[in-house]
């Protein structure tokens, strides 16, 4: 177990063991500007004093909604030091979700990053009686800057903060994180210092990083996965660099040359698509070698391959895959992947390229990591790794994954009914995920229990596994398998329009200038995607195969409430919006 007994102990541990002049690094006006461990903790103390002066009491809820930035981390530690509870919110949720969460949590104070969020909170403030005030990280005319908290704290002595710190216990509530959920109102997951610190401790060995490592942060820190990793990085003594935006990740990776970063499968898919697009542009021997290396990578397994395969792989890494590594800065020891299932083909590709992807599994309710592919316990393609230390998993009779461990949440905030649904009489947490163990060690997730459906013929369809396989096609950006209670399964497909436009250009087709809505009506495109569907259908039983599909002109998005903030499909909402497509498929 690590020495920290409260989350706010972690940066003090860094100051003592690995004082870091580049604890957090932010790009400002083209220059990477560092904040040292001591500067960070000085700022934390000022904010803690300001919170006390503002009247924040132990147990009070303080909300935050912001992009990743050092101020977020400063606020997080400062709130904990005074015994209060941080409630992080995704910046891109709707006003109605803001209103619900702020009222449910009874947040007393809120800090947001920019004008858009300040305006949104201004709209809902009149309907959230508990919210006394809110501040902004950015300097914005007509809104209070959070530096006012610093000024308020001038009259408070540090000893008052230290008295508060001494009273915070290992088992105390540290944060309430509202899960987006695919249906209903968000649920507030209560996580203690113990929950998160146990996960930090158990994930230290699997993560290939040390106090000399640089990590790039761009997944939302309001999500428990990235947040836990931030505590872990602080504990190890890494330097955390903030990516400027999702649009600049490629450029930032080349500048920072990180040893490690975390990603969601969607990002890895996009990186791979760009690599493949460059391969398509190659000519002659370079093109032949590129696709030879790709075919070799598709056969990759972490165990059981011949010495002849590894000899060829060594050549491919030198000639082809070294360029993939350079595109990711040249120093990447691993990419930590979570939040959703990763296509096994992609994992093979990157592993073969010498860029290990450490895919793991967990939930907000488990702080979050339950299992992870790692060098210490072994990596298996298609699995989410071995269990981390101190966590127990049991597979129920119906295949559901049940969990016990110090990382399992305290419960849902003010929601006893939901608690009774997920905890059984023996204290096992029911995840709602279906899985098995391979080799008795490696956990494999097969689907969400609630998403499995039956056709009218009584055959079970496992949509997530199918969707993940079909997304291996470069023609398919997003897909949702449908057909509950119907004669056969079908699919709503969002084509990969950027790739398709390249395909149109390469084949000199005459409809390249059409918009997406007109493009999906073109029979040549429909026929080409049918070829892809037929190809991937071969991997499934006859009753599972996609018999019909409809192309959609626009990607599913968080803004349109078709995806959760963690990019999971809101199936009910997608079906509602595409009722006509559904009816057209199943009307015969």
Buried (B, 14 or more C-beta within 10 A) or exposed (E): EBEBBBBBBBBBBBBEBBEBEBBBBBBEEEEBEBBBBBBBBEBBBBBBBBBBBBEBEEEBBBBBBBBBBBBBBBBBBBBBBBBBBBBBBBBBBEEEBBBBBBBBBBBBBBBBBBBEBBEBBEEBBEBBEBBBEBBBBBEBEEBBBBBEBBEBBEEBEEEBBEEBBEEBEBEBBBBBBBBBEBEEEBBBBBBBBBBBBBBBBBBBEBBBBEBEBBBBBBBBBBBBBBBBBBBBBBBBBBBBBBBBEEEEBBEBBEBBBBBBBBBBBBBBBBBBBEBBEEBBEEEEEEEEBBBBBBEBBEEBBBEEBEEEBEEBBEBBBEBBBBEBBEBBBEBBBBBBBBBBBBBBBBBBBBBBBBBBBBBBBBBBBBBBBBBBBBBEBBBBBBBBBBBBBBBEBEBBEEBBBBBBBBBBBBBBBEBEEBBEEBBEEEEBBBBBBBBEBEEEBBBBBBBBBEBBBEBEEEBEBBBBBBBBBBBBBBBBBBBBBBBBEBEBBBBBBBBBBEBBBBBBEEEEBEEBEBEBEEBBEBEEBBEBBBEBBEEBBEEBEEEBBBBBBBBBBBBBEBEEBBBBBBBBBBBEBBBEBBEEBBEEBBEE
